[in-house]
Amino acid sequence: MKINSNKTDLDKKREEERRKLRRKFQMCLPLGALVLLLALLCKQFAYLSDFTIGFLEGIAIALLVAGVGNLIWCKVKKEKPFE
């Protein structure tokens, strides 16, 4: 009897961790777009160094790629990505 309860507890923990990870990947796409917008605005108006703007653009692209990857993964698994 204890074996089954431990297994269900482990399944519940794994499902909770998956939900948390999924939520983080859901936030990558809008966050990446926001950081890219910030980098482009800083390039136009703030006159930051090229390194700083390149760093912001790199972070934005990485976040956008992770967000698009999540959308593709959800499409393959036939899940709703923002639910």
Phi, psi and omega in degrees: 000322180293328181298317180294320180292323177294323180292319179292323177297319179294320177296320178295319179296316179297319179294321178295319178295322178296320179296319179295316180294320178297319179297321179295318179291330177294328182279347183295317184294307179293325179293320177296320178294321179293317179294322177295318176299317178299317180296318180292322176293321178294326178296322183281314193246332188268341180054054175279169179291158180298325179297315182296316180293319177297322178296315178296318179295322178296316177298318181297316180294320178297317179294320179295320179295319178296320179294317178292323176299321176296318179298318179295317180300316179294323178295318179294319181278357180059046176248162175271121189289331184245047180238000000 
